[in-house]
Amino acid sequence: METIKRENHIVDVSGQVLGRISTQIAVLLRGKHKPTFAPYKDIGDFVTIKNIEKLKFTGKKFKNKIYYRHTGYLGGLKKASLEDIHEKDPSEVLRRAVYGMLTKNKLRDMQIKRLKFEKIN
């Protein structure tokens, strides 16, 4: 059995657009850039994000984009705007975008754990 060699990638997102940088991070987390990639293998790398507070949003998304979730109870639909989530924790916006781009199977939770954020001073 071959051992998986995981590399560390440091990504500076200052001035980068949310969707464009999210796709690049998702590729690194899945390991699609490696020649030994297979959809059922978890061979992705570690990714560390720098300057998350300088992430760029295009159009009117910052004010108008809304994230929905449901509590499971009747009438339990909750919504939060991108602006509110970014104000509380800027890293949560990027984490949600990358999480949605990973495959919807058992590997997704293992892959998203390799996404780290540098602390904001």
C-alpha positions in Angstrom: 0.0 0.0 0.0 1.3 3.4 -1.0 1.7 6.1 1.6 0.0 9.5 0.9 2.4 12.4 0.9 0.5 15.5 1.9 2.0 18.9 1.2 1.3 22.2 2.9 0.0 25.0 0.7 -0.2 28.6 2.0 -2.7 30.7 0.0 -2.7 34.5 0.3 -6.3 35.6 -0.5 -5.9 39.3 -0.3 -7.5 40.9 -3.3 -8.8 37.5 -4.6 -12.4 36.9 -5.6 -14.3 34.5 -3.3 -15.5 32.0 -5.9 -12.3 31.9 -8.0 -10.1 31.2 -5.0 -12.5 28.7 -3.5 -12.3 26.5 -6.6 -8.5 26.5 -6.4 -8.6 25.6 -2.7 -11.1 22.8 -3.3 -8.8 21.3 -6.0 -5.9 21.3 -3.5 -8.0 19.7 -0.7 -9.3 16.9 -3.0 -5.9 16.2 -4.5 -7.0 16.7 -8.1 -3.7 18.3 -9.0 -1.9 15.0 -8.3 -1.3 12.4 -11.0 -2.5 9.6 -8.7 -5.9 11.2 -8.2 -9.0 9.0 -8.0 -12.4 10.2 -6.9 -12.7 7.6 -4.1 -9.2 8.3 -2.6 -8.5 11.0 0.0 -5.1 12.2 -1.2 -5.5 16.0 -0.8 -3.1 18.4 0.8 -3.2 20.8 3.7 -4.2 24.4 2.9 -3.5 27.4 5.1 -5.2 30.7 4.3 -3.6 34.1 5.0 -5.2 37.6 4.9 -8.8 36.3 5.0 -10.2 39.7 6.0 -9.0 41.2 2.6 -11.1 38.8 0.5 -12.9 40.5 -2.4 -16.6 40.1 -3.4 -17.9 41.1 -6.8 -21.2 42.7 -7.6 -23.8 43.3 -4.9 -23.2 39.9 -3.2 -21.8 41.4 0.0 -25.2 43.1 0.8 -27.6 40.8 -1.1 -26.4 37.2 -0.7 -28.3 35.3 1.9 -27.4 31.9 3.5 -30.3 29.8 4.7 -30.5 27.0 7.2 -33.3 25.1 8.9 -33.5 24.1 12.6 -35.7 21.1 11.9 -38.7 22.6 13.7 -41.8 24.1 12.1 -41.1 27.6 11.0 -37.4 27.2 11.8 -36.0 28.7 8.6 -33.0 30.9 9.6 -31.2 33.3 7.3 -28.1 35.4 7.5 -26.6 37.7 5.0 -23.0 37.4 3.7 -22.3 40.8 5.4 -23.4 39.5 8.8 -21.4 36.3 8.6 -18.3 38.1 7.3 -18.6 40.6 10.2 -18.6 37.8 12.8 -16.0 35.5 11.3 -14.5 36.2 7.8 -13.1 32.7 7.6 -16.6 31.2 7.8 -17.5 32.7 4.4 -14.6 31.0 2.6 -15.1 27.8 4.5 -18.8 27.6 3.4 -17.9 28.3 -0.2 -15.2 25.6 -0.3 -17.4 23.1 1.6 -20.0 23.5 -1.1 -17.5 22.7 -3.8 -16.3 19.5 -2.3 -17.9 16.2 -3.3 -21.0 15.3 -1.3 -19.9 12.1 0.3 -18.0 10.7 3.3 -14.7 12.2 2.2 -16.0 15.8 2.4 -15.7 16.0 6.2 -12.2 14.7 6.2 -11.1 17.0 3.4 -12.5 20.2 5.0 -10.6 19.5 8.2 -7.4 20.1 6.3 -8.4 23.7 5.6 -6.8 26.0 8.2 -6.9 29.8 8.7 -4.1 32.0 10.1 -5.3 33.9 13.1 -6.3 37.5 12.5 -4.3 39.9 14.7 
